[in-house]
Each structure stands twice: as C-alpha cells, then as structure tokens.
Amino acid sequence: MEHQVLEFLGILKGGVFYPASILESIMILCFGLSWPMSIARSLKSKSTKGKSLLFMCFIAFGYICGISAKLLERKYNLAFWFYIPNIVMVTMDICLYFRNKRIENSVSETIIIEA
C-alpha cells in the first residue's frame, strides 16, 4: 500500500526513488507560502501599492503551464497537487488587485469632486 501511494505521488517508480518530484514540490510549496500573506495584505490595505499585475499574471501563467505539463504527461504527482492551491491563491490576489484598484479610483474621484 505504501509503495502504491509513493508511486501515485511520483516519488517511486518501479521500485526506483525519484527525488525530482519531491524537490519540485518543495519549490512550489515555498512559492505557495507567500501567497496567503500577499492576499491578507491586499485585503487589509485595500491598495495596489507594491503590487504588480504583470508579475502576478506571469506567475499565474507559469502555474498554468506547470499544471498543463502534468496533465499532458498524466503525471499527477505530489508537485501537481501543490500547483492547484497556488493557482487559486494567485487568481484571488489578481481579483483583489482589481477590487483595490476600483477602491482607489473611487476614492480619488471623491477627492476630485470635493475639491
């Protein structure tokens, strides 16, 4: 049973240990740890300052390419499952960027009207 789980996760194939899947998973996990902090900051600040829409779109595109590669290869290893929450969190942060941009624009319109 243990070998079946390890093979499903792409760590073990035919009795041979493949550390690349673990290393890729650790890389994606490390990237993923920063997104909850970024989302919390976006929610709290209601500002786009310090955010780059282009950067977030490049990251999202990279995750989409990674997921697509795994789907095309039919490799649903450990790394594949770490891509999913990451793309969800990046998408959330992109949505918050647009929400915060709308808030900033409405505040600046209010200031102009009052002046």
OpenMM code with the backbone's topology and positions (N, CA, C; nanometers):
from openmm import Vec3, app, unit

residues = "MET GLU HIS GLN VAL LEU GLU PHE LEU GLY ILE LEU LYS GLY GLY VAL PHE TYR PRO ALA SER ILE LEU GLU SER ILE MET ILE LEU CYS PHE GLY LEU SER TRP PRO MET SER ILE ALA ARG SER LEU LYS SER LYS SER THR LYS GLY LYS SER LEU LEU PHE MET CYS PHE ILE ALA PHE GLY TYR ILE CYS GLY ILE SER ALA LYS LEU LEU GLU ARG LYS TYR ASN LEU ALA PHE TRP PHE TYR ILE PRO ASN ILE VAL MET VAL THR MET ASP ILE CYS LEU TYR PHE ARG ASN LYS ARG ILE GLU ASN SER VAL SER GLU THR ILE ILE ILE GLU ALA".split()
positions = [
    Vec3(0.0833, -0.1204, 0.0000),
    Vec3(0.0000, 0.0000, 0.0000),
    Vec3(0.0874, 0.1263, 0.0000),
    Vec3(0.1918, 0.1247, 0.0848),
    Vec3(0.2804, 0.2408, 0.0942),
    Vec3(0.3487, 0.2686, -0.0396),
    Vec3(0.3922, 0.1614, -0.1072),
    Vec3(0.4569, 0.1783, -0.2379),
    Vec3(0.3596, 0.2340, -0.3413),
    Vec3(0.2321, 0.1942, -0.3334),
    Vec3(0.1320, 0.2450, -0.4275),
    Vec3(0.1121, 0.3952, -0.4095),
    Vec3(0.1084, 0.4403, -0.2849),
    Vec3(0.0932, 0.5835, -0.2571),
    Vec3(0.2143, 0.6596, -0.3099),
    Vec3(0.3338, 0.6086, -0.2828),
    Vec3(0.4562, 0.6742, -0.3299),
    Vec3(0.4634, 0.6760, -0.4825),
    Vec3(0.4168, 0.5693, -0.5464),
    Vec3(0.4146, 0.5678, -0.6931),
    Vec3(0.3110, 0.6654, -0.7467),
    Vec3(0.1958, 0.6738, -0.6818),
    Vec3(0.0917, 0.7683, -0.7233),
    Vec3(0.1436, 0.9115, -0.7153),
    Vec3(0.2206, 0.9419, -0.6122),
    Vec3(0.2746, 1.0764, -0.5936),
    Vec3(0.3972, 1.1029, -0.6805),
    Vec3(0.4430, 1.0019, -0.7542),
    Vec3(0.5564, 1.0207, -0.8445),
    Vec3(0.6911, 1.0160, -0.7758),
    Vec3(0.6934, 0.9709, -0.6531),
    Vec3(0.8182, 0.9653, -0.5771),
    Vec3(0.8918, 0.8339, -0.6028),
    Vec3(0.8157, 0.7289, -0.6303),
    Vec3(0.8712, 0.5959, -0.6511),
    Vec3(0.8130, 0.5397, -0.7803),
    Vec3(0.9002, 0.4892, -0.8676),
    Vec3(0.8532, 0.4279, -0.9929),
    Vec3(0.9292, 0.2988, -1.0151),
    Vec3(0.8548, 0.1896, -1.0173),
    Vec3(0.9187, 0.0596, -1.0391),
    Vec3(1.0248, 0.0288, -0.9359),
    Vec3(1.0037, 0.0720, -0.8139),
    Vec3(1.0985, 0.0473, -0.7066),
    Vec3(1.2156, 0.1441, -0.7036),
    Vec3(1.2191, 0.2394, -0.7971),
    Vec3(1.3282, 0.3374, -0.8033),
    Vec3(1.2793, 0.4698, -0.7448),
    Vec3(1.3589, 0.5273, -0.6575),
    Vec3(1.3262, 0.6536, -0.5907),
    Vec3(1.3584, 0.7701, -0.6835),
    Vec3(1.2613, 0.8630, -0.7006),
    Vec3(1.2785, 0.9814, -0.7845),
    Vec3(1.2641, 1.1076, -0.6984),
    Vec3(1.3758, 1.1656, -0.6555),
    Vec3(1.3678, 1.2839, -0.5693),
    Vec3(1.3235, 1.4106, -0.6422),
    Vec3(1.3241, 1.4126, -0.7757),
    Vec3(1.2874, 1.5336, -0.8500),
    Vec3(1.1463, 1.5782, -0.8163),
    Vec3(1.0559, 1.4834, -0.7984),
    Vec3(0.9175, 1.5173, -0.7643),
    Vec3(0.9103, 1.5861, -0.6283),
    Vec3(0.9889, 1.5375, -0.5339),
    Vec3(0.9910, 1.5983, -0.4002),
    Vec3(1.0502, 1.7388, -0.4083),
    Vec3(1.1594, 1.7541, -0.4823),
    Vec3(1.2235, 1.8854, -0.4941),
    Vec3(1.1324, 1.9861, -0.5634),
    Vec3(1.0626, 1.9431, -0.6697),
    Vec3(0.9687, 2.0322, -0.7380),
    Vec3(0.8548, 2.0710, -0.6438),
    Vec3(0.8081, 1.9747, -0.5656),
    Vec3(0.7003, 2.0019, -0.4700),
    Vec3(0.7439, 2.1021, -0.3640),
    Vec3(0.8667, 2.0889, -0.3157),
    Vec3(0.9192, 2.1830, -0.2159),
    Vec3(0.9287, 2.3230, -0.2754),
    Vec3(0.9741, 2.3322, -0.4017),
    Vec3(0.9830, 2.4625, -0.4682),
    Vec3(0.8449, 2.5275, -0.4762),
    Vec3(0.7460, 2.4524, -0.5221),
    Vec3(0.6108, 2.5065, -0.5370),
    Vec3(0.5519, 2.5413, -0.4007),
    Vec3(0.5790, 2.4582, -0.3005),
    Vec3(0.5314, 2.4856, -0.1647),
    Vec3(0.5912, 2.6158, -0.1123),
    Vec3(0.7202, 2.6376, -0.1361),
    Vec3(0.7846, 2.7619, -0.0911),
    Vec3(0.7224, 2.8838, -0.1582),
    Vec3(0.6969, 2.8745, -0.2889),
    Vec3(0.6280, 2.9846, -0.3571),
    Vec3(0.4901, 3.0043, -0.2965),
    Vec3(0.4225, 2.8940, -0.2708),
    Vec3(0.2856, 2.8992, -0.2198),
    Vec3(0.2725, 2.9579, -0.0809),
    Vec3(0.3770, 2.9508, -0.0011),
    Vec3(0.3702, 3.0053, 0.1349),
    Vec3(0.3573, 3.1569, 0.1359),
    Vec3(0.4034, 3.2220, 0.0305),
    Vec3(0.3979, 3.3683, 0.0272),
    Vec3(0.2602, 3.4211, -0.0125),
    Vec3(0.1798, 3.3428, -0.0832),
    Vec3(0.0519, 3.3940, -0.1333),
    Vec3(-0.0492, 3.4258, -0.0242),
    Vec3(-0.0637, 3.3447, 0.0804),
    Vec3(-0.1592, 3.3847, 0.1854),
    Vec3(-0.1237, 3.5191, 0.2490),
    Vec3(0.0066, 3.5454, 0.2655),
    Vec3(0.0483, 3.6743, 0.3215),
    Vec3(0.0159, 3.7882, 0.2254),
    Vec3(0.0363, 3.7646, 0.0975),
    Vec3(0.0067, 3.8661, -0.0035),
    Vec3(-0.1434, 3.8943, -0.0102),
    Vec3(-0.2236, 3.7894, -0.0028),
    Vec3(-0.3696, 3.8047, -0.0051),
    Vec3(-0.4163, 3.8812, 0.1182),
    Vec3(-0.3630, 3.8456, 0.2344),
    Vec3(-0.4011, 3.9152, 0.3583),
    Vec3(-0.3656, 4.0635, 0.3495),
    Vec3(-0.2492, 4.0930, 0.2938),
    Vec3(-0.2070, 4.2331, 0.2784),
    Vec3(-0.3005, 4.3077, 0.1835),
    Vec3(-0.3390, 4.2426, 0.0751),
    Vec3(-0.4309, 4.3050, -0.0209),
    Vec3(-0.5670, 4.3322, 0.0423),
    Vec3(-0.6142, 4.2375, 0.1220),
    Vec3(-0.7439, 4.2551, 0.1886),
    Vec3(-0.7395, 4.3695, 0.2892),
    Vec3(-0.6312, 4.3738, 0.3666),
    Vec3(-0.6205, 4.4730, 0.4738),
    Vec3(-0.5940, 4.6135, 0.4200),
    Vec3(-0.5029, 4.6252, 0.3247),
    Vec3(-0.4606, 4.7585, 0.2793),
    Vec3(-0.5589, 4.8231, 0.1827),
    Vec3(-0.6340, 4.7417, 0.1096),
    Vec3(-0.7248, 4.7929, 0.0056),
    Vec3(-0.6500, 4.8848, -0.0908),
    Vec3(-0.5250, 4.8478, -0.1191),
    Vec3(-0.4386, 4.9293, -0.2039),
    Vec3(-0.3634, 4.8395, -0.3020),
    Vec3(-0.3295, 4.8967, -0.4166),
    Vec3(-0.2485, 4.8239, -0.5149),
    Vec3(-0.1004, 4.8593, -0.5023),
    Vec3(-0.0671, 4.9449, -0.4069),
    Vec3(0.0727, 4.9851, -0.3890),
    Vec3(0.1574, 4.8628, -0.3557),
    Vec3(0.2692, 4.8524, -0.4237),
    Vec3(0.3596, 4.7400, -0.4020),
    Vec3(0.3188, 4.6147, -0.4772),
    Vec3(0.2131, 4.6219, -0.5549),
    Vec3(0.1655, 4.5069, -0.6321),
    Vec3(0.1955, 4.5293, -0.7794),
    Vec3(0.2253, 4.4228, -0.8486),
    Vec3(0.2473, 4.4298, -0.9926),
    Vec3(0.1543, 4.3293, -1.0594),
    Vec3(0.0579, 4.3815, -1.1332),
    Vec3(-0.0358, 4.2948, -1.2039),
    Vec3(0.0384, 4.2073, -1.3046),
    Vec3(0.1347, 4.2650, -1.3748),
    Vec3(0.2117, 4.1894, -1.4736),
    Vec3(0.2856, 4.0731, -1.4073),
    Vec3(0.3476, 4.0987, -1.2930),
    Vec3(0.4195, 3.9942, -1.2198),
    Vec3(0.3242, 3.8816, -1.1812),
    Vec3(0.2085, 3.9165, -1.1241),
    Vec3(0.1127, 3.8138, -1.0821),
    Vec3(0.0612, 3.7345, -1.2019),
    Vec3(0.0421, 3.8013, -1.3153),
    Vec3(-0.0035, 3.7316, -1.4366),
    Vec3(0.1034, 3.6356, -1.4881),
    Vec3(0.2306, 3.6765, -1.4815),
    Vec3(0.3385, 3.5861, -1.5213),
    Vec3(0.3433, 3.4636, -1.4302),
    Vec3(0.3274, 3.4849, -1.3007),
    Vec3(0.3269, 3.3730, -1.2064),
    Vec3(0.2099, 3.2798, -1.2370),
    Vec3(0.0913, 3.3361, -1.2577),
    Vec3(-0.0271, 3.2548, -1.2892),
    Vec3(-0.0040, 3.1757, -1.4181),
    Vec3(0.0533, 3.2415, -1.5194),
    Vec3(0.0815, 3.1729, -1.6457),
    Vec3(0.1795, 3.0576, -1.6235),
    Vec3(0.2800, 3.0797, -1.5403),
    Vec3(0.3758, 2.9738, -1.5082),
    Vec3(0.3087, 2.8555, -1.4414),
    Vec3(0.2189, 2.8827, -1.3471),
    Vec3(0.1457, 2.7743, -1.2814),
    Vec3(0.0560, 2.7013, -1.3807),
    Vec3(-0.0087, 2.7744, -1.4702),
    Vec3(-0.0942, 2.7115, -1.5719),
    Vec3(-0.0102, 2.6208, -1.6619),
    Vec3(0.1083, 2.6670, -1.6992),
    Vec3(0.1980, 2.5837, -1.7806),
    Vec3(0.2412, 2.4588, -1.7042),
    Vec3(0.2720, 2.4746, -1.5758),
    Vec3(0.3111, 2.3597, -1.4937),
    Vec3(0.1988, 2.2585, -1.4813),
    Vec3(0.0777, 2.3068, -1.4567),
    Vec3(-0.0386, 2.2179, -1.4468),
    Vec3(-0.0628, 2.1494, -1.5812),
    Vec3(-0.0545, 2.2259, -1.6895),
    Vec3(-0.0763, 2.1696, -1.8237),
    Vec3(0.0258, 2.0608, -1.8550),
    Vec3(0.1509, 2.0842, -1.8189),
    Vec3(0.2554, 1.9841, -1.8426),
    Vec3(0.2244, 1.8548, -1.7682),
    Vec3(0.1820, 1.8684, -1.6435),
    Vec3(0.1484, 1.7491, -1.5644),
    Vec3(0.0286, 1.6760, -1.6244),
    Vec3(-0.0720, 1.7514, -1.6709),
    Vec3(-0.1903, 1.6892, -1.7313),
    Vec3(-0.1546, 1.6185, -1.8620),
    Vec3(-0.0724, 1.6827, -1.9450),
    Vec3(-0.0326, 1.6220, -2.0722),
    Vec3(0.0495, 1.4951, -2.0518),
    Vec3(0.1346, 1.4958, -1.9496),
    Vec3(0.2175, 1.3787, -1.9195),
    Vec3(0.1429, 1.2759, -1.8355),
    Vec3(0.0247, 1.3140, -1.7894),
    Vec3(-0.0548, 1.2306, -1.6975),
    Vec3(0.0267, 1.1958, -1.5725),
    Vec3(0.0994, 1.2959, -1.5229),
    Vec3(0.1785, 1.2807, -1.4008),
    Vec3(0.1093, 1.3584, -1.2896),
    Vec3(0.0262, 1.2909, -1.2164),
    Vec3(-0.0462, 1.3556, -1.1070),
    Vec3(0.0318, 1.3323, -0.9779),
    Vec3(0.1572, 1.3737, -0.9810),
    Vec3(0.2445, 1.3515, -0.8668),
    Vec3(0.2224, 1.4586, -0.7599),
    Vec3(0.3043, 1.4527, -0.6589),
    Vec3(0.2938, 1.5449, -0.5463),
    Vec3(0.2989, 1.6899, -0.5930),
    Vec3(0.3876, 1.7202, -0.6859),
    Vec3(0.4014, 1.8576, -0.7361),
    Vec3(0.2718, 1.9059, -0.8000),
    Vec3(0.2046, 1.8190, -0.8751),
    Vec3(0.0784, 1.8560, -0.9404),
    Vec3(-0.0216, 1.9085, -0.8385),
    Vec3(-0.0321, 1.8409, -0.7258),
    Vec3(-0.1326, 1.8790, -0.6253),
    Vec3(-0.0969, 2.0091, -0.5550),
    Vec3(0.0309, 2.0466, -0.5549),
    Vec3(0.0702, 2.1755, -0.4973),
    Vec3(0.0433, 2.2915, -0.5933),
    Vec3(0.0389, 2.2632, -0.7226),
    Vec3(0.0076, 2.3689, -0.8198),
    Vec3(-0.1346, 2.4224, -0.8014),
    Vec3(-0.2275, 2.3346, -0.7671),
    Vec3(-0.3695, 2.3713, -0.7617),
    Vec3(-0.3966, 2.4847, -0.6619),
    Vec3(-0.3604, 2.4710, -0.5329),
    Vec3(-0.3879, 2.5832, -0.4415),
    Vec3(-0.3109, 2.7094, -0.4787),
    Vec3(-0.1915, 2.6928, -0.5379),
    Vec3(-0.1141, 2.8108, -0.5776),
    Vec3(-0.1851, 2.8914, -0.6850),
    Vec3(-0.2376, 2.8254, -0.7876),
    Vec3(-0.3057, 2.8995, -0.8941),
    Vec3(-0.4330, 2.9637, -0.8400),
    Vec3(-0.4991, 2.8966, -0.7458),
    Vec3(-0.6192, 2.9550, -0.6837),
    Vec3(-0.5822, 3.0817, -0.6070),
    Vec3(-0.4728, 3.0755, -0.5295),
    Vec3(-0.4328, 3.1920, -0.4499),
    Vec3(-0.3851, 3.3078, -0.5376),
    Vec3(-0.3112, 3.2781, -0.6440),
    Vec3(-0.2660, 3.3851, -0.7339),
    Vec3(-0.3868, 3.4507, -0.7997),
    Vec3(-0.4832, 3.3692, -0.8406),
    Vec3(-0.6052, 3.4226, -0.9015),
    Vec3(-0.6806, 3.5111, -0.8027),
    Vec3(-0.6864, 3.4687, -0.6764),
    Vec3(-0.7502, 3.5519, -0.5734),
    Vec3(-0.6788, 3.6856, -0.5602),
    Vec3(-0.5462, 3.6833, -0.5593),
    Vec3(-0.4697, 3.8071, -0.5444),
    Vec3(-0.4891, 3.8980, -0.6660),
    Vec3(-0.5003, 3.8396, -0.7845),
    Vec3(-0.5274, 3.9199, -0.9047),
    Vec3(-0.6652, 3.9843, -0.8940),
    Vec3(-0.7647, 3.9084, -0.8489),
    Vec3(-0.9001, 3.9642, -0.8301),
    Vec3(-0.8983, 4.0767, -0.7269),
    Vec3(-0.8226, 4.0577, -0.6188),
    Vec3(-0.8115, 4.1621, -0.5168),
    Vec3(-0.7420, 4.2859, -0.5721),
    Vec3(-0.6482, 4.2664, -0.6629),
    Vec3(-0.5820, 4.3803, -0.7266),
    Vec3(-0.6858, 4.4678, -0.7962),
    Vec3(-0.7750, 4.4059, -0.8731),
    Vec3(-0.8780, 4.4826, -0.9447),
    Vec3(-0.9784, 4.5455, -0.8482),
    Vec3(-1.0124, 4.4737, -0.7408),
    Vec3(-1.1008, 4.5316, -0.6392),
    Vec3(-1.0356, 4.6545, -0.5770),
    Vec3(-0.9097, 4.6406, -0.5396),
    Vec3(-0.8389, 4.7512, -0.4758),
    Vec3(-0.8187, 4.8682, -0.5715),
    Vec3(-0.7969, 4.8387, -0.6986),
    Vec3(-0.7832, 4.9452, -0.7986),
    Vec3(-0.9141, 5.0230, -0.8090),
    Vec3(-1.0267, 4.9512, -0.8064),
    Vec3(-1.1581, 5.0164, -0.8115),
    Vec3(-1.1794, 5.1035, -0.6873),
    Vec3(-1.1386, 5.0547, -0.5712),
    Vec3(-1.1493, 5.1326, -0.4469),
    Vec3(-1.0645, 5.2587, -0.4572),
    Vec3(-0.9404, 5.2444, -0.5041),
    Vec3(-0.8522, 5.3609, -0.5187),
    Vec3(-0.9108, 5.4630, -0.6159),
    Vec3(-0.9663, 5.4157, -0.7259),
    Vec3(-1.0254, 5.5074, -0.8244),
    Vec3(-1.1468, 5.5793, -0.7679),
    Vec3(-1.2295, 5.5103, -0.6899),
    Vec3(-1.3476, 5.5761, -0.6332),
    Vec3(-1.3075, 5.6782, -0.5271),
    Vec3(-1.2019, 5.6500, -0.4518),
    Vec3(-1.1535, 5.7450, -0.3517),
    Vec3(-1.0966, 5.8685, -0.4207),
    Vec3(-1.0190, 5.8490, -0.5281),
    Vec3(-0.9612, 5.9647, -0.5977),
    Vec3(-1.0696, 6.0469, -0.6667),
    Vec3(-1.1753, 5.9830, -0.7165),
    Vec3(-1.2873, 6.0573, -0.7756),
    Vec3(-1.3589, 6.1399, -0.6698),
    Vec3(-1.3740, 6.0848, -0.5499),
    Vec3(-1.4378, 6.1567, -0.4400),
    Vec3(-1.3560, 6.2789, -0.4018),
    Vec3(-1.2249, 6.2646, -0.3979),
    Vec3(-1.1370, 6.3766, -0.3630),
    Vec3(-1.1467, 6.4862, -0.4684),
    Vec3(-1.1493, 6.4483, -0.5958),
    Vec3(-1.1589, 6.5466, -0.7047),
    Vec3(-1.2925, 6.6196, -0.6985),
    Vec3(-1.4008, 6.5476, -0.6742),
    Vec3(-1.5338, 6.6090, -0.6683),
    Vec3(-1.5432, 6.7061, -0.5512),
    Vec3(-1.4855, 6.6701, -0.4369),
    Vec3(-1.4918, 6.7554, -0.3180),
    Vec3(-1.4040, 6.8790, -0.3319),
    Vec3(-1.2993, 6.8712, -0.4108),
    Vec3(-1.2060, 6.9839, -0.4242),
    Vec3(-1.2642, 7.0906, -0.5078),
] * unit.nanometer
topology = app.Topology()
chain = topology.addChain("A")
for resn in residues:
    res = topology.addResidue(resn, chain)
    for name in ("N", "CA", "C"):
        topology.addAtom(name, app.Element.getBySymbol(name[0]), res)
